[in-house]
Each structure stands twice: as C-alpha cells, then as structure tokens.
Amino acid sequence: RSVMAAKTRHFKWNVEYIHWSPDGEESVVMGINGQFPGPTIRANTGDTVAVHLTNKLHTEGVVIHWHGIRQIGTPWADGTAAISQCAINPGETFLYRFKVDKAGTYFYHGHYGMQRSAGLYGSLIVEVGEGEKEPFHYDGEFNLLLSDWWHKGSHEQEVDLSSNPLRWIGEPQTLLINGRGQYNCSLAAQFSKPPLSLCKLRGGEQYAPEILRVRPNKIYRLRVASTTALASLSLAIGGHKMVVVEADGNYVQPFSVQDMDIYSGESYSVLFKTDQDPTKNYWISINVRGREPKTPQGLTLLNYLPNSASKFPTSPPPIAPLWNDYNHSKSFSNKIFALMGSPKPPPQNHRRIILLNTQNKIDGYTKWAINNVSLVLPTTPYLGSIRYGINAFDAKPPPDNFPKDYDVLKQAPNSNSTYGNGVYLLKFNTTIDIILQNANALAKDVSEIHPWHLHGHDFWVLGYGEGKFSEKDVKNFNLKNPPLRNTAVIFPFGWTALRFVTDNPGVWAFHCHIEPHLHMGMGVVFAEGVHLVKKIPKEALACGLTGKMLMSNKHN
Ligand SMILES: O=C1O[C@H]([C@@H](O)CO)C(O)=C1O
C-alpha cells in the first residue's frame, strides 16, 4: 500500500471589498480573491494548511479564524484580533500555517469587528487521510454553508449596536445557502405566504441557487455549517429523512430526523438516501428558529437526474417547527451522543466556572455581560501580552460565579455591571467544567438562545437543564457518551454544562457566536500554559505593547 505523505496546501488569498449580489440586491461584501463566499479549503487529516493572507482592504485591519481547528501548537494562527494576534494591516500579508488533525466539516470567518457579518467566510473541509476510513458509507457529497444577510452594511450595524439608545439590527433580510438567496421573490412563489413573485432566474446570477444534482437510490453526505450572524436555523429536505453522523468535526451515534436545528458556529454531516419518487425534484429549506422570524425561508433544489432542474417540486417546501417550539429544539440536542470509541471526559473536574449571561445597561448603553463583566478587547493581543509578561489587561480575573441570590427567571437591571478585559487563568492540564447559565434579558419574560463557541478545544457537552443550575444537577451529567463539540447552545432560561481539558497552550476566546452579541460584550477569555508557547511570529505581535517590545529589540 502506498504511503501518502502529509501535504502542505498553500493558498494565496486577497481579502477585499467587492460588489456582489448575494440575494438580488447589489451590496458591498467582503470577498476573497474576488469571490463570495471565499474559496473552499479541502485538505486531508495530517496536512498543513498555509494561507498567505493579504489585506487588500484600504482602511481596516483583518484576521481570519479557522473555526473548529484546535491550533494545537500554533495558538498565534487562531485568527482572533486582540486575542491571538494583531490585526493584519492594509497592504500586509500574514501567514496562517496550521495542521488539520481531525477529519470533519469546518469553516473559516473574519474575527475582527463584524467582518463575519460583512461576508468574510468560507468552508474548510478535512477529509480522512490515507489509511483512515469514515465510519459510514456514501456515494457522493455536497457542502452547504448557511448564513444570513442584511442590506445594511456591517459598519453601520456596528455603529447602531454601539449607540445609546441601542439601535438593534433586527432580523436578516435574506437567508443564504452557499452565499445565495432570493430577496423579494421566491423559488416557491405559488406556495409563499405573504405572496411573492417567482424569481426570474437564468441560472448565471450570483444569487441563483446552487442546485444539488443526485442519482436515484444512492446515499449522499450533506456537510452543513452555519456562519450566521444571528439566526438559528432549521434545515429540512422535503420528503427525505436525514441521518446525523457528524457534529463539529466529531462522529456521533447516527440518528434519524425529518428536520434539524443548526445554530451559528455549528457544523454537521447528515446522510440521506435518494429513495423518493425519481420523477420529481425536492426542496431543501432553511428557516429561522428561536427568534420571531421576519425572514423568508431560504431554498434550493434537490434535483433527481435526469429530471430537468427547472422542474419545480409539486409540493410546498417543508414547514419548519414553530420558532418558539423549544421542546423540539431540545429534543434534537438531546439526541446527540458521541459515537462509540470516542474520547471520554475525565470523571472529575478540577475547577468549575459558572458563567451567568445577562443583558445589561452600562451608562445607558445596552450590553451583554458575563458574571457582570462586558468584554471589551485590549489594544495589545493577550497571547503576546501574557507570553512576554507585559500583561496589558485588567489584572483581576473575572469571577467564577455569580451571587447566590440572583434570580435567573426575573427581569433585573444588573446596574452594577462593568466593562472589562480580565482573563480566566486556567492551570495547564486540568479539567474545567463550565456551566453556562442563561437568564431573563432586559425585557420582561424574555430569554434568548445563545450558541457558545470555544476556541482551541472541543468540549464535552455534559447536559442541558432548565432554570438555575444547582449542585444536584451534577448527578445527571452524561459522563458515558457526551458529544465532543466546539459550539453548544444555551436555551432560554436554561443552563448547559461543558467539560474540557486545558491541554493546548494559548489564549482562547469563548463567546456567544451571535456576532452582534459578541460585539456587545458577550464573551470571555481563557489562558492556559502560555509559558509553553513556542516562538510567536513577529507579525502577530507588531502592535500595542508587544509592538513596542519588538522595536526595543529586547526579545529578538
Ligand atoms: O441583543 C439584542 O438586543 C435586542 C433586544 O433585546 C433589544 O432591542 C435583541 O433581540 C437582542 O438579541
């Protein structure tokens, strides 16, 4: 048998603003090499990906985060501005060089300001390496990158969100599948409520749907990832069941569903069999869940060959579960277990951190806060700052818990919350439990969904619960087959328990993956084993106090 050596896969990318029409309305989007979404990266387990990223934006910095890639040994390549590196200046090139060590469905996106909302994203697919095998069989595969789109530009959105009073961005105009959606017209016009006209498409438009062409009686793998700024989605394939086999780059115990929830920051693989009437075509749909939807369903077609792709399905598109049917969402989340043979969590933790999620007012500004601290990133990125003992951030770490008498079910002003940029310093090679505690937001009887994403790690999802977490909930933790993930949701008025091991030296963001919420302070920063981090590339340090340090030449 031939032994294929791991490859280094080089990419040369220019990030620039381009005119593009994601949904039929021309906008300015952040493109890569003149494309939106950015190019798909495909690699094999064990490969090294080397992206030579040049910032062609004229007046702003840029970074790219490789979502779901743990960056073992390369924390400076995680692509988080002010955390792992200095933003890349206009005209400059940064080399993101990292190993992809685990097969799965991933994506990448901007992680500076609201550049993800501006359209800076694309797919990253890691296939099994030579001699490895997937634990399931399929005849073909498709890749769907899901997103939401606003006609208001990301800079204006940033200003709106930073205003007093808050100007909330509202719901997206369009849902996009592989960067393509339809605004003010529908592919399923005869079924649309309120009525919309049929989209007049010739097929070459930037917003024309990408059609999935299949042969009857085959098994297909659908890779799905959500990079939405805000929307939680429900995905369905009309008339077809889906079998979930992968979540966030980890295999799960296969289970069958008619529709699935996918939150921002999550990825899945599902298998489906083309076992329906082969003379017909079928809808693939995405709908908003978890927030009162004001956005039309996103659609594309499953085209059974040799039917013409212009043969529209005779039945209406799938009807999504009600947006606030949280029991439906919980039932989906509770079906996800690790595939037998997956790594198991350590049986005990060394430390438990409980993170209360609240919406607050700080000096009249609407913010999100974690244990009463609303995150504002420092000028000097943490990684270099901690590695070189400069520590240019709040010396006092944020609290591990919140006051015992806090009622998570009640409206509360949280008037004592503050801005902060302190760090949770985690002892290297220890087991950390995180309890994400949801609460009532500013409005009465309102609590929202928040998908939390951890950088640098996968965590085990030990359980979900209702109301306030208490010690007696620990006995219900799933230590037998909890799924490994990098993103997990907290349901309204509920909690979610996570466990991970601090085995990856670096500084890692942990935050709500809803872009406006992160912008409003909804995140924390973890640091572990930073003294073990090898030489950080100078380009990652060339700003703030680490930039000054480089100029004074002491550490070169
Ligand atoms: O952060 C948010 O702000 C609004 C609302 O709470 C205030 O208008 C909303 O729905 C959010 O998710």
PDBQT file of the ligand as one rigid body, heavy atoms in Angstrom, charges set to zero:
ROOT
HETATM    1  O1  LIG A 601     -29.102  41.940  21.808  1.00  0.00    +0.000 OA
HETATM    2  C1  LIG A 601     -30.266  42.084  21.476  1.00  0.00    +0.000 C 
HETATM    3  O2  LIG A 601     -30.948  43.258  21.520  1.00  0.00    +0.000 OA
HETATM    4  C2  LIG A 601     -32.269  43.023  21.030  1.00  0.00    +0.000 C 
HETATM    5  C3  LIG A 601     -33.274  43.422  22.045  1.00  0.00    +0.000 C 
HETATM    6  O3  LIG A 601     -33.016  42.787  23.243  1.00  0.00    +0.000 OA
HETATM    7  C4  LIG A 601     -33.242  44.922  22.283  1.00  0.00    +0.000 C 
HETATM    8  O4  LIG A 601     -33.788  45.580  21.206  1.00  0.00    +0.000 OA
HETATM    9  C5  LIG A 601     -32.312  41.594  20.737  1.00  0.00    +0.000 C 
HETATM   10  O5  LIG A 601     -33.364  40.957  20.310  1.00  0.00    +0.000 OA
HETATM   11  C6  LIG A 601     -31.115  41.060  21.001  1.00  0.00    +0.000 C 
HETATM   12  O6  LIG A 601     -30.786  39.802  20.822  1.00  0.00    +0.000 OA
ENDROOT
TORSDOF 0
